[in-house]
């Protein structure tokens, strides 16, 4: 009997980008189920509420049947363990993210050796895109410019949010 393979893709997704979506689409083909886990960190000041972020992700992944979206608090590795996931997906940008992600992966391996971390880099032109980049350019970019970085469900909300910042 086949045991369902579950992967968790954790992050703040503030907001979800086309880079995130690229990783979600590719990962959804590798596992039976993918949970996009939106972390709630009370110490961060996100642009969007956890519920808004979840709605943006749900709208962006609606056509991918084996992907679900959940909110969580606490240690990510504990969340992955509770969900029965054996794989944690981490999207990395080639230059900036690797050292910190490896440090976190090593700590997670100590805390939960049964949960593996899989690093993925978004495809070519999306490899540099991050939520932080979006926040930096949103104030000076129009909808057409932002559409090259963001799923359609997010563009107008980012423009509105940038006007209030």
C-alpha positions in Angstrom: 0.0 0.0 0.0 1.3 3.4 -1.0 1.8 5.8 1.9 0.9 9.4 0.9 4.0 11.6 0.7 3.4 15.1 2.2 5.7 18.0 1.8 5.5 21.4 3.6 6.6 24.6 2.0 6.8 27.1 4.8 7.3 30.9 4.5 5.8 34.3 5.3 4.5 34.7 1.7 4.1 38.5 2.3 3.1 38.5 -0.5 3.3 35.4 -2.6 5.4 36.0 -5.7 5.8 34.2 -9.1 9.0 32.7 -7.7 7.0 31.1 -4.8 4.4 30.0 -7.3 7.1 28.4 -9.6 8.4 26.4 -6.6 4.9 25.4 -5.6 4.0 24.2 -9.1 7.2 22.2 -9.5 7.0 20.7 -6.0 3.3 19.7 -6.4 4.5 17.3 -9.1 6.9 15.6 -6.8 4.7 14.8 -3.9 1.2 13.5 -3.3 0.3 16.5 -1.2 1.9 19.9 -0.7 1.0 22.1 2.2 1.9 25.8 1.8 2.4 26.8 5.4 2.2 30.5 6.2 4.1 31.3 9.3 2.7 33.7 11.9 5.6 35.5 13.5 4.4 38.0 16.1 7.8 39.8 16.0 7.6 40.6 12.2 5.6 43.4 10.7 4.1 42.0 7.5 2.3 44.1 5.0 -0.6 41.7 4.9 -2.4 39.8 7.7 -2.0 36.0 7.8 -5.6 35.6 6.5 -4.9 38.0 3.6 -1.7 36.1 2.7 -3.6 32.8 2.9 -6.3 34.1 0.6 -3.7 35.3 -2.0 -1.9 31.9 -1.9 -5.2 30.0 -2.2 -6.3 32.1 -5.2 -2.9 31.6 -6.8 -2.8 27.8 -6.4 -6.5 27.1 -7.0 -5.8 25.2 -10.2 -3.4 22.8 -8.4 -5.5 20.1 -6.7 -2.9 18.6 -4.4 -1.9 21.9 -2.8 -3.5 23.2 0.4 -2.8 26.3 2.4 -2.6 26.6 6.2 -1.5 29.0 8.9 0.8 28.0 11.7 2.8 29.3 14.6 5.9 28.0 16.4 8.8 26.0 15.1 8.4 25.1 11.5 9.9 21.7 12.0 7.4 20.9 14.7 4.6 22.0 12.4 6.0 19.7 9.6 6.1 16.8 12.1 2.5 17.4 13.2 1.3 17.4 9.5 3.1 14.1 8.9 5.5 15.7 6.4 8.8 14.1 5.7 10.0 16.9 3.5 10.3 20.6 4.1 10.7 22.7 0.9 12.8 25.8 1.1 13.0 28.2 -1.8 16.4 29.8 -2.0 18.0 32.6 -4.1 21.3 31.4 -5.3 23.6 33.9 -3.6 21.8 35.5 -0.7 20.0 32.6 1.1 22.3 29.6 1.1 24.3 30.2 4.3 21.3 31.0 6.5 19.2 28.2 5.0 22.0 25.6 5.6 22.3 26.7 9.2 18.5 26.3 9.7 18.5 23.0 7.9 21.2 21.7 10.3 19.3 22.8 13.3 16.1 21.2 12.0 18.0 17.9 11.4 19.0 17.9 15.1 15.4 18.7 16.2 13.7 16.3 13.8 16.1 14.0 11.9 13.1 12.3 10.1 12.3 15.6 8.3 14.5 16.3 5.3 14.9 19.7 3.8 14.8 20.1 0.0 16.2 23.3 -1.5 14.8 24.6 -4.7 15.7 27.7 -6.8 13.0 29.3 -8.8 13.4 29.1 -12.6 15.7 31.5 -14.3 14.1 35.0 -14.5 12.3 34.4 -11.1 15.4 33.3 -9.1 16.0 36.8 -7.7 12.4 37.6 -6.8 11.5 38.0 -3.2 8.7 39.5 -1.1 11.3 42.1 0.1 12.0 43.1 -3.5 8.3 43.5 -4.2 8.0 45.8 -1.2 11.0 47.9 -2.3 9.7 48.4 -5.9 5.9 48.5 -5.3 5.7 52.2 -4.7 7.2 53.1 -8.1 5.8 50.2 -10.2 2.5 50.0 -12.1 0.3 46.9 -12.4 2.0 45.8 -15.7 5.5 45.9 -14.0 4.3 44.1 -10.9 2.6 41.4 -13.0 6.1 40.2 -14.0 6.8 39.4 -10.4 3.4 38.6 -8.8 0.4 36.3 -9.4 -2.6 38.1 -10.8 -4.6 37.7 -7.5 -2.0 39.9 -5.7 -1.1 42.8 -8.0 -3.9 45.2 -7.1 -3.6 44.5 -3.4 0.1 45.2 -3.5 -0.5 48.5 -5.3 -3.1 49.6 -2.8 -0.8 48.6 0.1 2.2 50.5 -1.3 0.0 53.6 -1.5 -0.5 53.5 2.3 3.2 52.9 3.1 
